[in-house]
């Protein structure tokens, strides 16, 4: 999945706690998912400039 600059910034800015997300697939199907606190914390490291 391609990550745009805007999406990367949103991931970096996410609070370090469990986060509910909704993905909307190309066909219009939605997928709701709970992302764990450690994964959310990793986004900051992965998508920020270091």
N, C-alpha and C positions, 0 to 999 in steps of 0.2 A: 504494500500500500504506500503510495506516495504521501509524503508529509510536507504540506505547504509551510511557508514561513509563519502564516497566521495560526495554523494548527500547532506547530511546534511551540509558539509563544503561549498559546492557551494551555498546552501540556505543562510547560515550565511554570506557569502562574497558578496551576491547580493547587488547592490546599493539600497538605500532607496528611491525608486521612482517606478512608474508603470513599470511592467516587462512583456514582451511578452514571453510565453513559448510554446513549442510544445511537446505534449505527443505522444509517439508512442506505440500503444497498441499491445498486443501479436499477434493479427491477422494482424498487419501491418497498420491498420487504424491510421491516424494522427488526433490529436485534437489540434487546436491552441486556446490559451486562454490568456486574459489579466488579470494579477494579480495586484490588487490594492496596492497602496503605504503602507497602514496600515498593510495589510497582509504580505507584504515583510518585513516590520520592525519587525513584530511579529516573523518571522522565526529566526531572530538573537537571540531572547529570548528563543524560543522553542528549537532550535537545538544547542545552545552553552552551554558549561558547566557553571553552576552557582552555 
